Structure formats: C-alpha cells, structure tokens
Amino acid sequence: MVHTRGRTGSGDRRRRRALAALPAVALLLLALQGCQEPAAGDAGGKPSAPAPGGAGGAGGTAGDPCALVTRAEAERLAGTALGPGRDLEGTCTYVAPASGPTAQVEVFAGEPGKNYYDAERGLGHELQPLEGIGDEAWLEDGSVFLRASGQWVAIRLVRNEEPSRFDKPLEELARTVAGRL
C-alpha cells in the first residue's frame, strides 16, 4: 500500500500558504503602482513632477527630489564622490562611500522641505536671506531653504568641516534648483 496522502498534504499546505500571501502581495503591488503611476501619455511608467506653480504649495510635492539635485551636483557641493540618490517620501539622500570622507547631501522636496524650514525657524536658528533666488531663500550653516513657484525645497550638507566653507556652493545650488521649479 502506497501512502500518497503525505505528499498531497504537504503540497496542499504550500498551496494554502501561497494563496494566503496573495492579498498581502496584491496590496503591496497596488501601493507601489500608486507611487509610480505614469503621466498622461507616458508609457514608461515613470513618476511625473507636477507642473511649476501647480499643487506644490507647502503641502504639495516639488517632484522627484533626486531630479531636483542630481548626483553630480551633490558631489560638486560635497566636494567628494557620493553614491546614487535614495528617494524616500519626498527626500533624496546621497551618501559618501565608507572608504571616503564623511559626506552626505539631503534634499527635502515639498512638505518635507517646508517642515524642515519651519523646524529650523521654530528652534530659533539664525537664517540669512538670499536675494534673487525663487520667491524666497534662506541660508544657515550647512543648509539652504528655498521656495519657488509655491514649492519648498531644503538642501542639507553634512560634512565634518567648517560649514561656512560651503555657503557659496549651497547658494549656487539653490539658484539652480529654483530654476527647475
């Protein structure tokens, strides 16, 4: 007598486990699809940045933060090689390799940028106005904040050097970013 029940039973258990995971997988795929909804007429499936002056405001999004500041621009600001940008919920972070000097460039777009600006103001940090950049722009040690076309962007540089050394490069990068909004 041959017992096939053991094999069939383990196959049934595997099938039940796979079926039980389907709702979670479906939810994950739907969530990811919502993050990567293609723009009208764009078959590539890439997210689109809102039009300048659109729904950006303090609570909106300034588009792809890694596109607002490219890796090459982040490296020029930091003065060293950086890894590719990591985009997460309105922020983009470029980090130096472990073998290099300590360096990190963070870009906060839309609401995260406005929140960072508000937090620095709320803490009483001294911000210097920058003239001729977007609607308004402010500089503080290692960071620049700007608003252009109703959209907020903050850029923070982390280096273990005197922050004022990077004031001019931060100002220049703010000008570039303001032109993209």
Backbone as JSON Lines, residues from 0, in Angstrom:
{"i":0,"aa":"M","n":[0.83,-1.15,0.0],"ca":[0.0,0.0,0.0],"c":[0.89,1.24,0.0]}
{"i":1,"aa":"V","n":[0.58,2.17,-0.88],"ca":[1.37,3.39,-1.04],"c":[0.59,4.54,-0.39]}
{"i":2,"aa":"H","n":[1.29,5.31,0.4],"ca":[0.67,6.47,1.05],"c":[0.99,7.72,0.24]}
{"i":3,"aa":"T","n":[-0.03,8.26,-0.39],"ca":[0.16,9.5,-1.15],"c":[-0.36,10.7,-0.37]}
{"i":4,"aa":"R","n":[-1.0,10.41,0.72],"ca":[-1.6,11.49,1.5],"c":[-0.55,12.47,2.03]}
{"i":5,"aa":"G","n":[0.6,11.98,2.46],"ca":[1.66,12.85,2.98],"c":[2.13,13.83,1.93]}
{"i":6,"aa":"R","n":[2.35,13.36,0.72],"ca":[2.81,14.25,-0.35],"c":[1.71,15.24,-0.72]}
{"i":7,"aa":"T","n":[0.51,14.75,-0.85],"ca":[-0.59,15.62,-1.22],"c":[-0.82,16.64,-0.11]}
{"i":8,"aa":"G","n":[-0.74,16.2,1.13],"ca":[-0.95,17.11,2.25],"c":[0.08,18.23,2.27]}
{"i":9,"aa":"S","n":[1.37,17.93,2.06],"ca":[2.38,18.99,2.09],"c":[2.21,19.91,0.89]}
{"i":10,"aa":"G","n":[1.8,19.38,-0.25],"ca":[1.53,20.22,-1.41],"c":[0.35,21.14,-1.16]}
{"i":11,"aa":"D","n":[-0.67,20.61,-0.48],"ca":[-1.84,21.43,-0.15],"c":[-1.45,22.54,0.82]}
{"i":12,"aa":"R","n":[-0.59,22.22,1.8],"ca":[-0.15,23.24,2.75],"c":[0.61,24.36,2.05]}
{"i":13,"aa":"R","n":[1.5,23.99,1.13],"ca":[2.26,25.0,0.38],"c":[1.32,25.86,-0.46]}
{"i":14,"aa":"R","n":[0.35,25.23,-1.08],"ca":[-0.61,25.96,-1.89],"c":[-1.43,26.91,-1.03]}
{"i":15,"aa":"R","n":[-1.87,26.45,0.16],"ca":[-2.64,27.31,1.06],"c":[-1.8,28.49,1.53]}
{"i":16,"aa":"R","n":[-0.52,28.26,1.86],"ca":[0.36,29.36,2.28],"c":[0.53,30.37,1.16]}
{"i":17,"aa":"A","n":[0.71,29.88,-0.06],"ca":[0.88,30.79,-1.2],"c":[-0.39,31.6,-1.42]}
{"i":18,"aa":"L","n":[-1.53,30.95,-1.34],"ca":[-2.8,31.66,-1.52],"c":[-3.04,32.66,-0.39]}
{"i":19,"aa":"A","n":[-2.64,32.32,0.83],"ca":[-2.82,33.23,1.96],"c":[-1.97,34.48,1.79]}
{"i":20,"aa":"A","n":[-0.83,34.39,1.11],"ca":[0.06,35.54,0.91],"c":[-0.42,36.45,-0.23]}
{"i":21,"aa":"L","n":[-1.31,35.96,-1.09],"ca":[-1.75,36.75,-2.23],"c":[-2.35,38.12,-1.87]}
{"i":22,"aa":"P","n":[-3.22,38.21,-0.86],"ca":[-3.75,39.55,-0.54],"c":[-2.65,40.54,-0.16]}
{"i":23,"aa":"A","n":[-1.66,40.09,0.61],"ca":[-0.57,40.99,1.01],"c":[0.25,41.42,-0.2]}
{"i":24,"aa":"V","n":[0.52,40.49,-1.1],"ca":[1.27,40.8,-2.31],"c":[0.48,41.76,-3.19]}
{"i":25,"aa":"A","n":[-0.82,41.53,-3.3],"ca":[-1.67,42.41,-4.11],"c":[-1.67,43.83,-3.55]}
{"i":26,"aa":"L","n":[-1.78,43.97,-2.22],"ca":[-1.76,45.29,-1.6],"c":[-0.42,45.99,-1.84]}
{"i":27,"aa":"L","n":[0.67,45.24,-1.73],"ca":[1.99,45.8,-1.97],"c":[2.12,46.29,-3.4]}
{"i":28,"aa":"L","n":[1.66,45.49,-4.35],"ca":[1.73,45.89,-5.76],"c":[0.88,47.12,-6.03]}
{"i":29,"aa":"L","n":[-0.31,47.18,-5.43],"ca":[-1.17,48.36,-5.62],"c":[-0.51,49.61,-5.03]}
{"i":30,"aa":"A","n":[0.11,49.47,-3.86],"ca":[0.78,50.61,-3.25],"c":[1.94,51.08,-4.12]}
{"i":31,"aa":"L","n":[2.72,50.15,-4.63],"ca":[3.84,50.52,-5.5],"c":[3.35,51.12,-6.8]}
{"i":32,"aa":"Q","n":[2.27,50.61,-7.33],"ca":[1.72,51.16,-8.57],"c":[1.26,52.59,-8.35]}
{"i":33,"aa":"G","n":[0.68,52.87,-7.2],"ca":[0.24,54.24,-6.9],"c":[1.42,55.2,-6.84]}
{"i":34,"aa":"C","n":[2.59,54.71,-6.42],"ca":[3.78,55.55,-6.36],"c":[4.39,55.77,-7.73]}
{"i":35,"aa":"Q","n":[4.07,54.91,-8.69],"ca":[4.7,55.0,-9.99],"c":[3.69,55.12,-11.11]}
{"i":36,"aa":"E","n":[2.6,55.82,-10.85],"ca":[1.58,56.0,-11.86],"c":[2.13,56.83,-13.0]}
{"i":37,"aa":"P","n":[2.06,56.34,-14.25],"ca":[2.62,57.1,-15.36],"c":[1.83,58.37,-15.64]}
{"i":38,"aa":"A","n":[2.54,59.38,-16.11],"ca":[1.89,60.62,-16.51],"c":[1.08,60.36,-17.77]}
{"i":39,"aa":"A","n":[0.13,61.22,-18.04],"ca":[-0.7,61.05,-19.23],"c":[0.18,60.98,-20.47]}
{"i":40,"aa":"G","n":[0.0,59.96,-21.25],"ca":[0.77,59.78,-22.48],"c":[2.15,59.22,-22.25]}
{"i":41,"aa":"D","n":[2.53,58.9,-21.02],"ca":[3.85,58.36,-20.74],"c":[3.73,56.86,-20.55]}
{"i":42,"aa":"A","n":[4.23,56.11,-21.5],"ca":[4.14,54.66,-21.41],"c":[5.27,54.09,-20.58]}
{"i":43,"aa":"G","n":[6.23,54.92,-20.17],"ca":[7.38,54.44,-19.44],"c":[7.09,54.12,-17.99]}
{"i":44,"aa":"G","n":[6.01,54.58,-17.44],"ca":[5.67,54.27,-16.06],"c":[6.49,55.05,-15.05]}
{"i":45,"aa":"K","n":[7.16,56.12,-15.45],"ca":[7.95,56.91,-14.52],"c":[7.06,57.95,-13.87]}
{"i":46,"aa":"P","n":[7.32,58.28,-12.59],"ca":[6.52,59.31,-11.95],"c":[6.78,60.66,-12.6]}
{"i":47,"aa":"S","n":[5.78,61.5,-12.6],"ca":[5.95,62.81,-13.21],"c":[5.96,63.87,-12.14]}
{"i":48,"aa":"A","n":[6.76,64.91,-12.35],"ca":[6.8,66.03,-11.43],"c":[5.62,66.94,-11.75]}
{"i":49,"aa":"P","n":[5.04,67.56,-10.75],"ca":[3.95,68.47,-11.03],"c":[4.45,69.69,-11.79]}
{"i":50,"aa":"A","n":[3.56,70.29,-12.52],"ca":[3.92,71.49,-13.26],"c":[4.26,72.6,-12.28]}
{"i":51,"aa":"P","n":[5.24,73.44,-12.62],"ca":[5.57,74.55,-11.74],"c":[4.33,75.38,-11.44]}
{"i":52,"aa":"G","n":[4.22,75.79,-10.19],"ca":[3.08,76.6,-9.78],"c":[1.83,75.78,-9.57]}
{"i":53,"aa":"G","n":[1.93,74.46,-9.77],"ca":[0.76,73.59,-9.63],"c":[0.45,73.36,-8.17]}
{"i":54,"aa":"A","n":[0.13,72.13,-7.83],"ca":[-0.3,71.8,-6.48],"c":[0.88,71.7,-5.53]}
{"i":55,"aa":"G","n":[1.92,72.47,-5.75],"ca":[3.13,72.37,-4.95],"c":[2.98,72.89,-3.55]}
{"i":56,"aa":"G","n":[2.64,74.13,-3.35],"ca":[2.47,74.75,-2.04],"c":[3.23,74.1,-0.93]}
{"i":57,"aa":"A","n":[2.96,74.5,0.28],"ca":[3.66,73.96,1.43],"c":[3.31,72.5,1.64]}
{"i":58,"aa":"G","n":[2.13,72.07,1.26],"ca":[1.74,70.7,1.49],"c":[1.89,69.83,0.26]}
{"i":59,"aa":"G","n":[2.37,70.37,-0.84],"ca":[2.46,69.61,-2.08],"c":[3.82,68.98,-2.25]}
{"i":60,"aa":"T","n":[4.09,68.55,-3.45],"ca":[5.35,67.91,-3.74],"c":[6.07,68.71,-4.81]}
{"i":61,"aa":"A","n":[7.36,68.8,-4.7],"ca":[8.17,69.52,-5.67],"c":[8.73,68.53,-6.69]}
{"i":62,"aa":"G","n":[8.08,67.41,-6.87],"ca":[8.54,66.43,-7.85],"c":[9.56,65.48,-7.24]}
{"i":63,"aa":"D","n":[10.37,64.93,-8.09],"ca":[11.38,63.95,-7.7],"c":[12.58,64.67,-7.08]}
{"i":64,"aa":"P","n":[12.81,64.51,-5.79],"ca":[13.91,65.24,-5.15],"c":[15.28,64.86,-5.71]}
{"i":65,"aa":"C","n":[15.42,63.63,-6.21],"ca":[16.7,63.23,-6.8],"c":[16.91,63.85,-8.17]}
{"i":66,"aa":"A","n":[15.83,64.35,-8.79],"ca":[15.96,65.08,-10.06],"c":[16.2,66.56,-9.81]}
{"i":67,"aa":"L","n":[15.74,67.06,-8.67],"ca":[15.97,68.46,-8.33],"c":[17.44,68.74,-8.09]}
{"i":68,"aa":"V","n":[18.13,67.79,-7.45],"ca":[19.58,67.87,-7.24],"c":[20.15,66.55,-7.74]}
{"i":69,"aa":"T","n":[20.9,66.62,-8.83],"ca":[21.47,65.41,-9.41],"c":[22.66,64.92,-8.57]}
{"i":70,"aa":"R","n":[23.06,63.72,-8.82],"ca":[24.21,63.15,-8.13],"c":[25.46,64.0,-8.39]}
{"i":71,"aa":"A","n":[25.66,64.42,-9.64],"ca":[26.84,65.23,-9.99],"c":[26.82,66.56,-9.21]}
{"i":72,"aa":"E","n":[25.64,67.16,-9.08],"ca":[25.53,68.42,-8.33],"c":[25.78,68.19,-6.85]}
{"i":73,"aa":"A","n":[25.28,67.09,-6.32],"ca":[25.51,66.76,-4.91],"c":[26.99,66.52,-4.65]}
{"i":74,"aa":"E","n":[27.66,65.84,-5.59],"ca":[29.1,65.59,-5.45],"c":[29.88,66.9,-5.51]}
{"i":75,"aa":"R","n":[29.49,67.79,-6.41],"ca":[30.16,69.1,-6.52],"c":[29.99,69.87,-5.2]}
{"i":76,"aa":"L","n":[28.79,69.84,-4.64],"ca":[28.54,70.52,-3.37],"c":[29.39,69.93,-2.25]}
{"i":77,"aa":"A","n":[29.4,68.6,-2.15],"ca":[30.11,67.92,-1.06],"c":[31.62,67.9,-1.26]}
{"i":78,"aa":"G","n":[32.06,68.06,-2.51],"ca":[33.49,68.02,-2.78],"c":[34.08,66.62,-2.73]}
{"i":79,"aa":"T","n":[33.24,65.62,-2.92],"ca":[33.7,64.23,-2.9],"c":[32.69,63.35,-3.63]}
{"i":80,"aa":"A","n":[33.12,62.14,-3.94],"ca":[32.23,61.17,-4.59],"c":[31.12,60.75,-3.63]}
{"i":81,"aa":"L","n":[29.93,60.56,-4.19],"ca":[28.77,60.12,-3.42],"c":[28.1,58.97,-4.15]}
{"i":82,"aa":"G","n":[27.39,58.16,-3.41],"ca":[26.63,57.08,-4.02],"c":[25.38,57.61,-4.68]}
{"i":83,"aa":"P","n":[24.64,56.75,-5.37],"ca":[23.39,57.18,-6.02],"c":[22.38,57.65,-4.98]}
{"i":84,"aa":"G","n":[21.5,58.55,-5.42],"ca":[20.48,59.08,-4.53],"c":[19.47,58.03,-4.14]}
{"i":85,"aa":"R","n":[19.04,58.08,-2.89],"ca":[17.98,57.2,-2.39],"c":[16.77,58.05,-2.12]}
{"i":86,"aa":"D","n":[15.73,57.82,-2.9],"ca":[14.5,58.6,-2.84],"c":[13.52,57.91,-1.88]}
{"i":87,"aa":"L","n":[13.06,58.66,-0.88],"ca":[12.1,58.12,0.06],"c":[11.16,59.22,0.52]}
{"i":88,"aa":"E","n":[9.92,59.17,0.08],"ca":[8.85,60.05,0.54],"c":[9.23,61.52,0.57]}
{"i":89,"aa":"G","n":[9.62,62.06,-0.57],"ca":[9.91,63.49,-0.66],"c":[11.31,63.89,-0.27]}
{"i":90,"aa":"T","n":[12.16,62.9,0.0],"ca":[13.55,63.2,0.31],"c":[14.46,62.37,-0.58]}
{"i":91,"aa":"C","n":[15.65,62.9,-0.82],"ca":[16.66,62.18,-1.57],"c":[17.96,62.33,-0.8]}
{"i":92,"aa":"T","n":[18.66,61.23,-0.6],"ca":[19.91,61.26,0.16],"c":[21.03,60.66,-0.66]}
{"i":93,"aa":"Y","n":[22.11,61.4,-0.77],"ca":[23.34,60.95,-1.41],"c":[24.38,60.78,-0.3]}
{"i":94,"aa":"V","n":[24.99,59.6,-0.21],"ca":[25.92,59.31,0.88],"c":[27.28,58.92,0.29]}
{"i":95,"aa":"A","n":[28.35,59.41,0.93],"ca":[29.7,59.05,0.51],"c":[29.98,57.6,0.86]}
{"i":96,"aa":"P","n":[30.81,56.93,0.07],"ca":[31.18,55.55,0.4],"c":[31.93,55.51,1.74]}
{"i":97,"aa":"A","n":[31.86,54.38,2.41],"ca":[32.51,54.22,3.72],"c":[34.01,54.46,3.64]}
{"i":98,"aa":"S","n":[34.6,54.23,2.47],"ca":[36.04,54.39,2.32],"c":[36.47,55.84,2.14]}
{"i":99,"aa":"G","n":[35.51,56.74,1.92],"ca":[35.84,58.14,1.66],"c":[35.62,59.02,2.87]}
{"i":100,"aa":"P","n":[35.7,60.33,2.67],"ca":[35.43,61.25,3.78],"c":[33.94,61.23,4.13]}
{"i":101,"aa":"T","n":[33.63,61.64,5.33],"ca":[32.23,61.73,5.76],"c":[31.54,62.82,4.96]}
{"i":102,"aa":"A","n":[30.5,62.44,4.25],"ca":[29.75,63.41,3.46],"c":[28.37,62.85,3.16]}
{"i":103,"aa":"Q","n":[27.38,63.74,3.2],"ca":[26.01,63.38,2.86],"c":[25.29,64.62,2.4]}
{"i":104,"aa":"V","n":[24.51,64.48,1.32],"ca":[23.67,65.57,0.83],"c":[22.24,65.07,0.87]}
{"i":105,"aa":"E","n":[21.38,65.87,1.52],"ca":[19.98,65.51,1.65],"c":[19.14,66.59,0.98]}
{"i":106,"aa":"V","n":[18.15,66.16,0.21],"ca":[17.25,67.07,-0.48],"c":[15.84,66.77,0.02]}
{"i":107,"aa":"F","n":[15.17,67.79,0.53],"ca":[13.81,67.66,1.05],"c":[12.91,68.46,0.13]}
{"i":108,"aa":"A","n":[11.98,67.82,-0.54],"ca":[11.12,68.5,-1.51],"c":[9.68,68.53,-1.02]}
{"i":109,"aa":"G","n":[8.98,69.64,-1.31],"ca":[7.58,69.77,-0.96],"c":[7.39,69.89,0.54]}
{"i":110,"aa":"E","n":[6.46,69.15,1.09],"ca":[6.14,69.23,2.52],"c":[7.35,68.93,3.41]}
{"i":111,"aa":"P","n":[8.18,67.9,3.12],"ca":[9.36,67.69,3.97],"c":[10.3,68.91,3.98]}
{"i":112,"aa":"G","n":[10.44,69.6,2.84],"ca":[11.26,70.8,2.79],"c":[10.7,71.92,3.65]}
{"i":113,"aa":"K","n":[9.39,72.11,3.56],"ca":[8.72,73.14,4.36],"c":[8.8,72.79,5.84]}
{"i":114,"aa":"N","n":[8.62,71.52,6.19],"ca":[8.7,71.1,7.59],"c":[10.1,71.35,8.17]}
{"i":115,"aa":"Y","n":[11.13,71.06,7.38],"ca":[12.5,71.27,7.83],"c":[12.73,72.77,8.07]}
{"i":116,"aa":"Y","n":[12.31,73.6,7.13],"ca":[12.42,75.05,7.27],"c":[11.7,75.54,8.53]}
{"i":117,"aa":"D","n":[10.45,75.11,8.71],"ca":[9.67,75.51,9.88],"c":[10.35,75.07,11.18]}
{"i":118,"aa":"A","n":[10.92,73.87,11.19],"ca":[11.59,73.37,12.39],"c":[12.8,74.23,12.74]}
{"i":119,"aa":"E","n":[13.59,74.59,11.74],"ca":[14.77,75.42,11.99],"c":[14.36,76.8,12.51]}
{"i":120,"aa":"R","n":[13.31,77.36,11.92],"ca":[12.79,78.65,12.39],"c":[12.27,78.51,13.83]}
{"i":121,"aa":"G","n":[11.53,77.44,14.07],"ca":[10.95,77.2,15.39],"c":[12.01,77.03,16.47]}
{"i":122,"aa":"L","n":[13.17,76.51,16.1],"ca":[14.26,76.33,17.06],"c":[15.05,77.62,17.27]}
{"i":123,"aa":"G","n":[14.67,78.67,16.52],"ca":[15.34,79.95,16.67],"c":[16.67,80.03,15.95]}
{"i":124,"aa":"H","n":[16.93,79.12,15.02],"ca":[18.19,79.17,14.27],"c":[18.24,80.43,13.42]}
{"i":125,"aa":"E","n":[19.41,81.0,13.33],"ca":[19.59,82.23,12.57],"c":[19.73,81.89,11.09]}
{"i":126,"aa":"L","n":[18.79,82.36,10.29],"ca":[18.8,82.13,8.85],"c":[19.09,83.44,8.15]}
{"i":127,"aa":"Q","n":[19.97,83.4,7.17],"ca":[20.33,84.59,6.4],"c":[19.54,84.59,5.1]}
{"i":128,"aa":"P","n":[18.89,85.7,4.76],"ca":[18.15,85.75,3.5],"c":[19.11,85.75,2.31]}
{"i":129,"aa":"L","n":[18.7,85.08,1.25],"ca":[19.45,85.07,-0.01],"c":[18.59,85.79,-1.05]}
{"i":130,"aa":"E","n":[19.11,86.82,-1.63],"ca":[18.36,87.63,-2.59],"c":[18.38,87.01,-3.98]}
{"i":131,"aa":"G","n":[17.26,87.16,-4.69],"ca":[17.19,86.78,-6.1],"c":[17.09,85.3,-6.38]}
{"i":132,"aa":"I","n":[16.7,84.52,-5.38],"ca":[16.54,83.07,-5.57],"c":[15.08,82.73,-5.3]}
{"i":133,"aa":"G","n":[14.35,82.35,-6.34],"ca":[12.96,81.97,-6.19],"c":[12.13,83.06,-5.54]}
{"i":134,"aa":"D","n":[11.07,82.64,-4.84],"ca":[10.21,83.57,-4.12],"c":[10.87,84.01,-2.82]}
{"i":135,"aa":"E","n":[11.63,83.12,-2.22],"ca":[12.41,83.41,-1.02],"c":[13.44,82.3,-0.84]}
{"i":136,"aa":"A","n":[14.55,82.65,-0.22],"ca":[15.6,81.66,0.05],"c":[16.35,82.08,1.31]}
{"i":137,"aa":"W","n":[16.79,81.08,2.06],"ca":[17.45,81.31,3.34],"c":[18.62,80.36,3.47]}
{"i":138,"aa":"L","n":[19.69,80.84,4.1],"ca":[20.9,80.05,4.3],"c":[21.19,79.95,5.78]}
{"i":139,"aa":"E","n":[21.59,78.78,6.22],"ca":[22.11,78.59,7.57],"c":[23.27,77.62,7.46]}
{"i":140,"aa":"D","n":[23.99,77.42,8.54],"ca":[25.16,76.54,8.49],"c":[24.82,75.18,7.91]}
{"i":141,"aa":"G","n":[25.33,74.9,6.72],"ca":[25.17,73.59,6.1],"c":[23.83,73.34,5.42]}
{"i":142,"aa":"S","n":[22.93,74.32,5.39],"ca":[21.62,74.1,4.78],"c":[21.17,75.34,4.03]}
{"i":143,"aa":"V","n":[20.33,75.12,3.03],"ca":[19.68,76.2,2.31],"c":[18.22,75.82,2.13]}
{"i":144,"aa":"F","n":[17.34,76.81,2.24],"ca":[15.9,76.62,2.1],"c":[15.43,77.56,1.01]}
{"i":145,"aa":"L","n":[14.56,77.09,0.13],"ca":[14.03,77.97,-0.9],"c":[12.6,77.62,-1.22]}
{"i":146,"aa":"R","n":[11.89,78.66,-1.65],"ca":[10.52,78.49,-2.12],"c":[10.45,79.16,-3.48]}
{"i":147,"aa":"A","n":[10.01,78.4,-4.47],"ca":[9.86,78.91,-5.83],"c":[8.6,78.29,-6.42]}
{"i":148,"aa":"S","n":[7.8,79.09,-7.08],"ca":[6.53,78.63,-7.66],"c":[5.67,77.94,-6.62]}
{"i":149,"aa":"G","n":[5.75,78.43,-5.36],"ca":[4.94,77.87,-4.29],"c":[5.43,76.54,-3.76]}
{"i":150,"aa":"Q","n":[6.61,76.09,-4.18],"ca":[7.13,74.79,-3.77],"c":[8.37,74.98,-2.9]}
{"i":151,"aa":"W","n":[8.45,74.23,-1.81],"ca":[9.58,74.32,-0.89],"c":[10.59,73.24,-1.18]}
{"i":152,"aa":"V","n":[11.86,73.6,-1.05],"ca":[12.97,72.65,-1.14],"c":[14.0,73.05,-0.1]}
{"i":153,"aa":"A","n":[14.52,72.08,0.62],"ca":[15.62,72.3,1.56],"c":[16.75,71.36,1.15]}
{"i":154,"aa":"I","n":[17.96,71.86,1.23],"ca":[19.14,71.06,0.9],"c":[20.08,71.15,2.1]}
{"i":155,"aa":"R","n":[20.48,70.0,2.61],"ca":[21.38,69.97,3.76],"c":[22.64,69.2,3.39]}
{"i":156,"aa":"L","n":[23.76,69.79,3.73],"ca":[25.06,69.16,3.52],"c":[25.64,68.76,4.87]}
{"i":157,"aa":"V","n":[26.04,67.52,4.99],"ca":[26.69,67.03,6.2],"c":[28.15,66.75,5.85]}
{"i":158,"aa":"R","n":[29.04,67.51,6.45],"ca":[30.5,67.34,6.31],"c":[31.11,67.66,7.65]}
{"i":159,"aa":"N","n":[32.24,67.06,7.95],"ca":[32.9,67.4,9.21],"c":[33.98,68.45,8.95]}
{"i":160,"aa":"E","n":[33.54,69.55,8.3],"ca":[34.38,70.71,8.03],"c":[33.59,71.95,8.41]}
{"i":161,"aa":"E","n":[34.25,73.08,8.42],"ca":[33.6,74.35,8.74],"c":[32.43,74.58,7.78]}
{"i":162,"aa":"P","n":[31.18,74.69,8.28],"ca":[30.02,74.83,7.41],"c":[30.07,76.06,6.49]}
{"i":163,"aa":"S","n":[30.64,77.16,6.97],"ca":[30.65,78.38,6.15],"c":[31.45,78.2,4.85]}
{"i":164,"aa":"R","n":[32.32,77.22,4.82],"ca":[33.08,76.91,3.6],"c":[32.14,76.55,2.45]}
{"i":165,"aa":"F","n":[30.95,76.07,2.77],"ca":[30.02,75.59,1.76],"c":[28.87,76.57,1.48]}
{"i":166,"aa":"D","n":[28.93,77.76,2.05],"ca":[27.85,78.74,1.84],"c":[27.66,79.07,0.36]}
{"i":167,"aa":"K","n":[28.74,79.4,-0.32],"ca":[28.63,79.8,-1.73],"c":[28.13,78.63,-2.59]}
{"i":168,"aa":"P","n":[28.69,77.41,-2.45],"ca":[28.15,76.29,-3.23],"c":[26.68,76.0,-2.94]}
{"i":169,"aa":"L","n":[26.25,76.15,-1.68],"ca":[24.83,75.95,-1.35],"c":[23.97,77.0,-2.03]}
{"i":170,"aa":"E","n":[24.43,78.25,-2.03],"ca":[23.68,79.32,-2.68],"c":[23.57,79.07,-4.18]}
{"i":171,"aa":"E","n":[24.66,78.66,-4.81],"ca":[24.64,78.38,-6.25],"c":[23.7,77.22,-6.57]}
{"i":172,"aa":"L","n":[23.72,76.18,-5.75],"ca":[22.83,75.04,-5.98],"c":[21.38,75.46,-5.78]}
{"i":173,"aa":"A","n":[21.1,76.32,-4.81],"ca":[19.73,76.82,-4.6],"c":[19.25,77.56,-5.85]}
{"i":174,"aa":"R","n":[20.11,78.35,-6.47],"ca":[19.74,79.05,-7.7],"c":[19.37,78.07,-8.81]}
{"i":175,"aa":"T","n":[20.17,77.03,-8.94],"ca":[19.92,76.0,-9.95],"c":[18.58,75.32,-9.71]}
{"i":176,"aa":"V","n":[18.33,74.93,-8.47],"ca":[17.09,74.23,-8.13],"c":[15.88,75.14,-8.34]}
{"i":177,"aa":"A","n":[15.99,76.4,-7.94],"ca":[14.89,77.35,-8.12],"c":[14.52,77.46,-9.6]}
{"i":178,"aa":"G","n":[15.51,77.4,-10.47],"ca":[15.25,77.45,-11.91],"c":[14.52,76.23,-12.42]}
{"i":179,"aa":"R","n":[14.57,75.13,-11.68],"ca":[13.89,73.9,-12.1],"c":[12.44,73.84,-11.63]}
{"i":180,"aa":"L","n":[12.07,74.71,-10.72],"ca":[10.72,74.65,-10.17],"c":[9.75,75.5,-10.96]}
